[in-house]
């Protein structure tokens, strides 16, 4: 696990980030490991991204505030994708 995390710290994922074409929600913990400057660069590169910062959360916001994260995901998905209509 240490080796895989070390690899992530040495590699940049900007090319992959730039290639995403679907609607994207970036949920960040207010005191997470991604700096405000890096978040700003992410949003500048893909301004259509919806960004949300969770106050009081760190990098593991899915463990720290799972209900808040679930609510944010449900709202984003509900606003982004309309349910299919009746089949004819």
PyMOL commands that set and color helices and strands:
alter all, ss='L'
color gray80, all
select helices_A, chain A and resi 2-10+14-19+36-45+61-64+66-80
alter helices_A, ss='H'
color red, helices_A
select strands_A, chain A and resi 25-29+50-54
alter strands_A, ss='S'
color yellow, strands_A
deselect
rebuild
show_as cartoon
